[in-house]
């Protein structure tokens, strides 16, 4: 029998269910908890508010799995427009950008080369305004391609960020390879349904793998980005930072926009570097379904909201 997570992730790939969910007016009100809006102006309003509270941001223009080159180019242009708008705010690295390479044509024929071609000007534009780009990690089959693009980008932009998913069995070895001076690595648990051959399956196994990867990153010379809402893992990260003598500015905690916002503010007020992952755009369905799949509390919140408006 499929798990709740597997069912929700499968639903993310069903066009009929997509039309059903996106067509319910109440859905939009729930989505607003997790998505900053549909336009650049919507996203910038959230950026101003969060940075005013001492929380940095990484912005994600939603979209993934594009099916033609024209769509991939539109993804590039959308992020370039975002960076152009961010330039006026003069926030530097307090406002960076995250991108999914599947939005830049990674799944098309010759996808690795196409994604590199299209994401390179985005990274160059980010460098020009004093900020950075992080390459989000997607399904396990794309990890090799994403890391190959990362290696090419880092030849001229060594602060280009990477993401590792502790659920993947290979990630501890990847963490060792990426834990080098200047390397920025966001560690997350992983939100994709993967087979046992490539991924840990149980929560305890995934958490244990997270702690192992975190140990590699926190004891290395790079810049770890601890992507979790789990208080136990945040405690482990803070303990490792103390044990290794890490300065507060040498690592950060990252949380998703709309999840535990009070805790984000508390950690920032306590002197931790905190960054919120802020998605925006019209193509929010896949992102939204992964948020529901990740935490039962998110699904309960969604169902209660629908019931309350029926």
C-alpha positions as CSV (number, residue, x, y, z in Angstrom):
1,X,0.0,0.0,0.0
2,X,1.3,3.4,-0.9
3,X,2.2,5.8,1.9
4,X,0.5,9.1,2.4
5,X,3.7,10.8,1.1
6,X,3.8,8.6,-2.0
7,X,0.1,9.3,-2.7
8,X,0.6,13.1,-2.5
9,X,3.7,13.1,-4.6
10,X,1.9,10.9,-7.2
11,X,-1.0,13.4,-7.2
12,X,1.5,16.1,-8.0
13,X,2.0,14.4,-11.4
14,X,-1.7,13.9,-12.2
15,X,-3.0,16.7,-14.5
16,X,-6.7,15.9,-13.6
17,X,-6.0,16.2,-9.9
18,X,-4.0,19.4,-10.5
19,X,-7.0,21.0,-12.2
20,X,-9.2,19.9,-9.4
21,X,-7.0,21.2,-6.6
22,X,-6.1,24.5,-8.3
23,X,-9.7,25.0,-9.2
24,X,-10.9,25.1,-5.6
25,X,-11.1,28.7,-4.4
26,X,-10.2,27.8,-0.8
27,X,-6.9,26.2,-2.0
28,X,-5.5,29.7,-2.9
29,X,-6.0,30.9,0.7
30,X,-4.1,27.9,2.0
31,X,-1.3,28.2,-0.6
32,X,-0.7,31.8,0.5
33,X,0.7,30.3,3.7
34,X,3.6,28.7,1.8
35,X,3.9,30.9,-1.4
36,X,4.7,34.6,-1.4
37,X,2.5,35.4,-4.3
38,X,2.5,35.1,-8.1
39,X,4.4,38.2,-9.1
40,X,7.9,39.7,-8.5
41,X,6.2,42.6,-6.6
42,X,4.5,40.0,-4.3
43,X,7.9,38.4,-3.7
44,X,9.7,41.7,-3.0
45,X,7.0,42.7,-0.5
46,X,7.9,39.5,1.5
47,X,11.6,40.1,1.0
48,X,11.3,43.6,2.5
49,X,9.3,42.3,5.5
50,X,11.5,39.4,6.3
51,X,14.8,41.2,5.9
52,X,13.4,43.9,8.1
53,X,12.9,41.3,10.7
54,X,16.6,40.2,10.4
55,X,15.8,37.1,8.3
56,X,17.6,36.6,5.0
57,X,15.8,35.1,2.0
58,X,16.4,32.8,-0.9
59,X,13.9,33.3,-3.7
60,X,12.5,30.5,-5.9
61,X,10.6,31.4,-9.0
62,X,8.4,28.3,-9.1
63,X,8.5,26.0,-12.1
64,X,10.1,22.6,-12.9
65,X,10.2,19.8,-15.4
66,X,9.8,22.0,-18.5
67,X,9.1,20.2,-21.8
68,X,10.6,22.5,-24.4
69,X,13.5,24.9,-24.9
70,X,11.3,27.9,-25.2
71,X,9.8,27.2,-21.8
72,X,13.3,26.7,-20.4
73,X,14.4,30.1,-21.8
74,X,11.3,31.7,-20.2
75,X,12.5,30.3,-16.8
76,X,15.9,31.9,-17.3
77,X,14.3,35.2,-18.2
78,X,12.0,35.2,-15.2
79,X,14.9,34.7,-12.8
80,X,17.0,37.4,-14.6
81,X,14.0,39.8,-14.2
82,X,13.9,38.9,-10.5
83,X,17.6,39.6,-10.1
84,X,17.2,42.9,-11.9
85,X,14.4,43.9,-9.4
86,X,16.5,42.7,-6.4
87,X,19.4,45.0,-7.5
88,X,17.4,48.1,-6.5
89,X,17.0,46.8,-3.0
90,X,20.8,46.5,-2.5
91,X,20.5,43.6,-0.1
92,X,23.5,41.7,-1.3
93,X,23.6,38.1,0.0
94,X,20.7,38.8,2.3
95,X,18.6,38.0,-0.8
96,X,19.9,35.2,-2.9
97,X,18.2,33.0,-5.5
98,X,17.5,29.3,-5.7
99,X,16.8,27.5,-9.0
100,X,15.7,24.0,-10.2
101,X,17.6,22.9,-13.2
102,X,14.6,21.0,-14.5
103,X,13.1,24.4,-15.1
104,X,16.2,25.2,-17.3
105,X,15.8,22.2,-19.6
106,X,17.7,19.5,-17.6
107,X,15.1,16.8,-18.6
108,X,15.3,17.6,-22.3
109,X,17.8,15.9,-24.7
110,X,21.2,17.3,-24.0
111,X,19.7,18.6,-20.8
112,X,22.9,19.0,-18.8
113,X,24.5,21.2,-21.4
114,X,21.3,23.1,-22.0
115,X,20.7,23.7,-18.3
116,X,24.3,25.0,-17.9
117,X,23.9,27.3,-20.9
118,X,20.8,28.8,-19.5
119,X,21.7,29.0,-15.8
120,X,25.1,30.5,-16.4
121,X,23.8,34.1,-17.2
122,X,21.7,33.8,-14.0
123,X,24.7,33.1,-11.9
124,X,26.6,35.9,-13.6
125,X,23.8,38.4,-13.0
126,X,23.7,37.3,-9.3
127,X,27.4,37.9,-8.9
128,X,27.1,41.3,-10.5
129,X,24.7,42.5,-7.8
130,X,26.7,40.9,-5.0
131,X,24.6,37.8,-4.3
132,X,24.6,34.1,-5.1
133,X,22.6,31.3,-6.6
134,X,21.9,27.9,-5.1
135,X,21.1,24.9,-7.3
136,X,18.2,23.0,-5.8
137,X,18.4,19.2,-5.8
138,X,15.5,17.3,-7.3
139,X,14.9,13.5,-8.0
140,X,17.9,11.2,-7.5
141,X,18.2,10.6,-11.2
142,X,19.3,14.2,-11.7
143,X,21.9,14.4,-9.0
144,X,24.9,13.6,-11.2
145,X,23.8,16.1,-13.8
146,X,23.2,18.8,-11.2
147,X,26.6,18.3,-9.6
148,X,28.2,18.4,-13.1
149,X,26.6,21.8,-13.7
150,X,27.6,23.0,-10.3
151,X,31.3,22.0,-10.9
152,X,31.3,24.0,-14.2
153,X,29.7,27.1,-12.5
154,X,32.1,27.0,-9.6
155,X,35.1,27.4,-11.9
156,X,34.2,31.1,-12.2
157,X,31.6,31.5,-9.4
158,X,32.9,29.4,-6.5
159,X,30.2,30.5,-4.1
160,X,27.4,28.9,-6.2
161,X,25.4,26.8,-3.7
162,X,24.4,23.2,-3.8
163,X,21.7,21.2,-2.0
164,X,22.1,17.7,-0.6
165,X,19.2,15.4,0.5
166,X,20.1,13.2,3.5
167,X,17.5,10.7,2.4
168,X,19.7,9.7,-0.5
169,X,22.3,7.1,0.4
170,X,25.0,8.8,-1.7
171,X,24.7,12.2,0.1
172,X,27.3,11.6,2.8
173,X,30.0,11.0,0.2
174,X,28.8,14.0,-1.8
175,X,29.0,16.1,1.4
176,X,32.7,15.1,1.8
177,X,33.4,16.1,-1.8
178,X,31.6,19.4,-1.4
179,X,33.0,20.4,2.0
180,X,35.8,22.6,0.7
181,X,36.7,26.2,1.4
182,X,34.1,28.6,0.0
183,X,31.6,25.9,-0.7
184,X,28.0,26.6,0.2
185,X,25.8,23.5,0.8
186,X,22.2,23.4,2.0
187,X,21.4,20.1,3.7
188,X,17.7,19.0,3.7
189,X,16.0,15.7,4.4
190,X,14.5,15.4,0.9
191,X,10.9,15.7,-0.4
192,X,10.8,13.1,-3.2
193,X,9.6,9.5,-3.2
194,X,12.7,7.4,-3.9
195,X,13.3,3.6,-4.1
196,X,15.1,1.8,-1.3
197,X,18.1,1.1,-3.6
198,X,19.0,4.8,-3.6
199,X,17.3,6.2,-0.5
200,X,16.8,5.6,3.2
201,X,13.1,4.9,3.8
202,X,12.3,5.4,7.5
203,X,12.2,8.7,9.4
204,X,14.9,7.5,11.9
205,X,17.2,6.4,9.1
206,X,16.8,9.7,7.2
207,X,17.4,11.7,10.4
208,X,20.5,9.7,11.3
209,X,21.8,10.2,7.8
210,X,21.1,14.0,8.2
211,X,23.1,14.1,11.4
212,X,26.0,12.3,9.7
213,X,26.0,14.6,6.7
214,X,25.7,17.6,9.0
215,X,28.8,16.4,10.9
216,X,30.8,16.3,7.7
217,X,29.7,19.8,6.7
218,X,30.0,21.5,10.1
219,X,33.5,20.1,10.7
220,X,34.6,21.1,7.1
221,X,35.9,24.5,5.9
222,X,32.8,25.4,3.8
223,X,29.6,27.3,4.6
224,X,26.8,24.9,5.8
225,X,23.2,25.8,5.3
226,X,21.1,23.8,7.7
227,X,17.7,23.3,6.0
228,X,15.4,21.9,8.6
229,X,12.5,22.7,10.9
230,X,13.3,19.8,13.2
231,X,14.3,21.2,16.7
232,X,16.5,18.2,17.4
233,X,18.6,18.7,14.2
234,X,18.9,22.4,14.9
235,X,20.2,21.6,18.4
236,X,22.7,19.2,16.9
237,X,23.8,21.9,14.4
238,X,24.2,24.4,17.2
239,X,26.2,21.9,19.3
240,X,28.5,21.2,16.4
241,X,29.0,24.9,15.8
242,X,30.1,25.3,19.4
243,X,32.4,22.3,19.4
244,X,34.1,23.4,16.2
245,X,34.3,27.0,17.1
246,X,32.2,28.2,14.2
247,X,31.4,31.9,14.2
248,X,27.7,32.7,13.8
249,X,28.4,34.2,10.3
250,X,30.0,31.0,9.1
251,X,26.8,29.0,8.8
252,X,23.1,29.4,8.7
253,X,19.7,27.8,9.4
254,X,17.2,27.7,6.5
255,X,13.5,27.2,6.9
256,X,10.6,27.3,4.4
257,X,8.5,30.5,4.2
258,X,5.3,30.0,6.2
259,X,6.6,27.2,8.4
260,X,7.5,28.0,12.0
261,X,7.8,31.7,11.3
262,X,7.8,32.5,15.1
263,X,10.8,30.1,15.5
264,X,12.6,31.8,12.6
265,X,12.2,35.2,14.3
266,X,13.3,33.7,17.7
267,X,16.4,32.2,16.2
268,X,17.3,35.4,14.4
269,X,16.8,37.4,17.6
270,X,19.1,35.0,19.4
271,X,22.0,35.7,17.0
272,X,21.6,32.8,14.5
273,X,21.9,33.5,10.8
274,X,18.5,32.5,9.5
275,X,17.3,32.4,5.9
276,X,13.7,31.7,4.7
277,X,13.2,29.9,1.4
278,X,10.6,32.0,-0.4
279,X,8.8,30.6,-3.4
280,X,6.6,32.7,-5.7
281,X,5.0,32.4,-9.1
282,X,1.9,30.9,-10.8
283,X,3.3,27.4,-11.1
284,X,2.9,26.6,-7.4
285,X,1.1,23.2,-7.5
286,X,4.1,20.8,-7.5
287,X,5.8,22.8,-4.7
288,X,2.5,22.9,-2.7
289,X,2.0,19.1,-3.0
290,X,5.5,18.4,-1.7
291,X,4.8,20.6,1.3
292,X,1.7,18.6,2.1
293,X,3.6,15.4,1.7
294,X,6.5,16.4,4.0
295,X,4.5,17.0,7.1
296,X,1.1,15.5,8.3
297,X,0.5,18.8,10.0
298,X,0.5,20.6,6.7
299,X,-2.1,18.2,5.2
300,X,-4.3,18.6,8.3
301,X,-4.1,22.4,8.0
302,X,-5.1,22.1,4.3
303,X,-8.1,19.8,5.0
304,X,-9.3,21.9,7.9
305,X,-9.2,25.0,5.8
306,X,-11.2,23.3,3.0
307,X,-13.7,22.0,5.5
308,X,-14.0,25.5,7.1
309,X,-15.0,27.0,3.7
310,X,-17.3,24.3,2.5
